[in-house]
Amino acid sequence: MKLTMELIFQYLEMCRTEKRLDPKTIKAYRIDLRQFIEYTKDRGLEFVRSTLKAYVTYMNGIYQPRTVKRKIASIRALNTWLENEDLLTFSPFARLRIKVQEPVVLPRTVSLSVVETMLEAVYSRMVLKGGENKNEIRDVTVMELLFATGIRVSELCRLNTWDLDLRGGSVRIYGKGARERMIQITNPEVLSILKQYLQIWRPERGGKLFQNRNGGCLSEASVRRILRKYGKKIGIQTRITPHMFRHTLATLLLEAGVDTRYIQQLLGHSSIMTTQIYTHVAGAKQR
C-alpha cells in the first residue's frame, strides 16, 4: 500500500483523542511520519519491507543512532494501527530485523554539593530581601521540588494546585502517555517552602501551581533560566538544566542502595532499561 498524509492525520487524531499521548510525542510522530512519506513519494515506493530497509540505510547516513531508532519506532507504531484497522494485509515489519547500534550516553549530573550551594544562594537572597522575596520563594520552591521528586520540567510546569497534598505530603504527577504517579514528600524543608509559596503566591484553586510574575503559567524556559541564574551566582560555568537535577537524584538513590524498580516508578520510566542507564553512571563514579 501507499501511505498518504490523510492516513497519517487519522492516526495522529487517534493518538490524541484515544491514546491521549503527550503533545510533544504527537509532534515527533508527525515529523517522523511526514519525512517517511516524503521519502517514499519522491521515489515512488510503497509501504513494503524493501522500502523500510532502504529507509533505514538512508537514515543511518544522516542521523544519529538514537534518532534513527526513534523514527523507526514512529513508523512501527503507525504500522500497528494500520493492522488493527485492517488497512494493511501484510506487515512490512514481519520477520524484519533492524539493528541500530546506539552508543551508551551517560546522563549528565551535578554534584550534591552544587545543588546544596545553589539552594543556599536562593535562601540567602530570601533573607536579604525580607518581605520582598516573592520571586525567590517561587524559585527555591521550584528547585526543591525538582530535586526532591526527580520530576521532569514539563511535568512540573503542568502541575495544578489540586495535584499537591501538603497534609498527606504527596504530589500527583502526570507523565508521558498520560501515565499518573504519586510521589511522597517527607522532607520537612520541602513541605515548609511549598506551604510558604502557596501562602504568598496564592495560585487559583484548580489552576496551575507555578506562575510567572504576570499570573500566567510558569514556562519550561523560565525554569531553565532560574537554574542558569543561580548557577552563575555560585560561579558554575557548566550549564545546569532541570534534567540534570533528575539525573543526579536517580544516581544518588542508586548509590544509596535504592531498588532500581522503585527508581523507575519514581521517575515515571515506562521501561526498566531506561532506568538501568544510571547503573553505568554509578559505576563510572566509583571507578
N, C-alpha and C positions, 0 to 999 in steps of 0.2 A: 504494500500500500504506500501511497504518498501522503506525507504529513502536510497539514495546512495550518495556518495561523488561526483559523476558525476552530479547529480541534484543540489547539493549544489554549485558546481563550476559554473554551468549555472546561478543560481540565483545570485551569487556574481558578476558575469560578468555583469548581467543586472543592479545591484546596482551601479556598477562603470561607465558603459557607458550610461545608460538611466537615472537613477535617480541621477547620479553624486554625490553620497554620499561621505562624508569625508573619507579618507583612514583609519582613526582610527576607524570609525564606521564599515567599511567593515571588518577590522581586528577583531573587537569584535564579529561581526556576524559569521565570520569564526570559531573562537574559540568556541563560544557557540553552533553552529550547529554541529561541529565535535564532541563535547562532547556528544550531544544528540544522534547522530548516533552511537557512540561507545557504549552508554548505551543500545540502542535498539538491536544492533548487538550482544552484549555479552549475551543478554537474549532471543534472537530470537523473539523480539517483532515487531509488525507492528505499523504504524502511526495511532493509533486509540485513542479514548477518555480514555480508561483504562490505556493506556501507558502514556499519559500525566499526569493523576492523580498520577500514581505511581512515575513518574519522579519528580513531584513537591514535593512529600513526601520525596523522596531521596535527593533532593537538600536542603530542609529545614533542613536536618540533618547535612549538611556540609558547607552551605554558609550563609552569612548574608542576611537578607530580601531584601535589595536593590539589591544585586547581583542576587538573585532568580528572582526578578521582571524583571531585565534586560534580563536574559536568556529566560524567558517566552516570553518577547516582541520580541526577536530574532526569536523564533520558530513561533510566531503568524504572524510575517511579512513574513516568508517563506510560511506559510500556505496560506496567502492571494495570494501570487504569484502563488502557485500551483493551486489554484482555478481559478485564472484569465487565466491560461494556459490550463485549462480543464484537468489537470493531477490528480485531486482529485475529486472523485464522492461525497464524504460526508466529511464535515469539522469536525475534532475531537474537534474543539473549539465551535461548535454549541451547544448552551444552556449549555455550561460548565462554571461553576462559580468557579473562582480561586481567593481566597482572601489571600494575603500575608500582614500581618500587619507590616508596616515599622515604626520604631521609628523616631520621628522628631529629626533630627540632625541639630542644628543651624549652619549657616555659621560662620566661624572664621573671625573676623575683627580685625583691629588695630585702635587705636585712631587717630583722625585727627592731634593731636599734634605730634605723632610719624611720620606720613607721612611728616609733615612740617619740622621736625627736620632732617629727612633723606635727604630731598631735600636741606635744608640749608647746610648740610655736603658736598654734591656734589658741590654746587655753591661755597662754601668756597675753596674747592680744585681747582676749575677752576681759581679763583682769584690768589691763591698762585702759581700755575704753569704757569700763564701768557699765553704766546703763545704756550706752550707745553701741552695743555689741551684737545687734540683731544678725548681721551677716555672718559674724564669726560663729555664733551659736549654730546657725544653719550649716556652715562649712564643717565644723567639728562633728556635728551630728551625722552628716553625710559620710565623713571619713571613718567615724567609729562604726557605723552600720556596715560600710563596705568591708571593713576588716573583721568585724565580729561574725558576719554571716557568709562572707565569700560571694555575695550577691553580684550578678552581672550589672553593669551600669545601665543597660536598657531596662532590666527588671526593677532597679532602684527608682528610675525616673517614672515608671508606671505605677508605683505603689500608691494606693489610696489610703485615706485615714482609717477606713474600716479594716484594712489588712493588718493593722498594728493593734496588738492587745497587750497593754502595759501591765495590767493586773496578772494576766497569765504568763507574761514575759515571753511573748512569741510574735512572730511576723509571718504572714502568709505571702508566698511569692508565686507569681505566675510566670513560668519559664517558657522555654521553646516548645512549640507544638501544643500550647495551652496546657502544659503539664503543671500541676499545682504541688507545692511542697510547703511544709510548715517547719520553721526553724525556731528553736528555743533560744532566748537571750537570757543568760543568767548573770552576766557581768553587771554589777550594780552601777558602775560608772556609765555604761552604755545606756542603761534604763534611765538613769538620772538625767543625762543630757537629752534623751528623747523627750522626757517629761518637760524639761525647760523649753525645748524647741516648740512643743505644742502650746505651751502657755504664752510664749512670746509671739510666735507667728500666727497662731490660731487659724490653721487651714480649715476651709469649709468642710463640714461633716459630709463624708462621702466623696469629697473631691481629692485632688492629687495631694499627697503628703508633703512633697518638697516643692517649694515655689521660688520664683525669682523675685526681684525687688518690685516688679510691676504686677505681681499677683498671678502671673502665668505659671505654667508648669516648668520646673527646672529641667533644662535640656541636658542631653548627654555631653554636648560640647562644654557646657558650663561646669559640669562635674570634672571634666578633664582639666579645665582652666583652674579650678580650685586646687587640684593636686599639683599642677605646674607651679602655681603661685607660691604654695608653701614649701615645695621642693626647692625653689630658688631662694626662699628666705633662709633656709638652713644650709645653703651652699651646695646643693646637689646639682651636678651638671647633667646627669642622666635624666632623660625624660621619664617621669613616673606616671603610669597610667592606672586606671581603676582595675584593669585585668591583672596587673602586677600585684595588687593587694590580694586579689583572689588566688593567684598562684602561690603567693607567699603563705597565706593561711593554710592552703592544702598541703604544702610542703612541710610546714611546722607540725601540722596534725599527724602527718605520716611519720615524721621523725619522733613524735611523742608516742608512737605505737598505736594510733587510732586505726581501726579496721578500714581497709580500702572501700568496702561496701558502704560503710557509713559516710565516708568522704564523698562517694558517688552520690548518695542521697542528698547530702548537704549542698553539693554544688549543682545538683539537678542534671547530671550527665545521663544521657539515655543508654550509654554503653560503658561497661566497666573498663574497656580498652582505653577510653579517653582518660579515665582517672589514673590508670596504671602508668601513664607517662610521668607522673610525679615520683614514681619509684626510681626513675632514671635521674631526676634532679637530686633526690636524697642521696643516691649512690655517688653522684658526681661531687656533692658537698663533702661526703665522708672521705673520698679519695683526696 
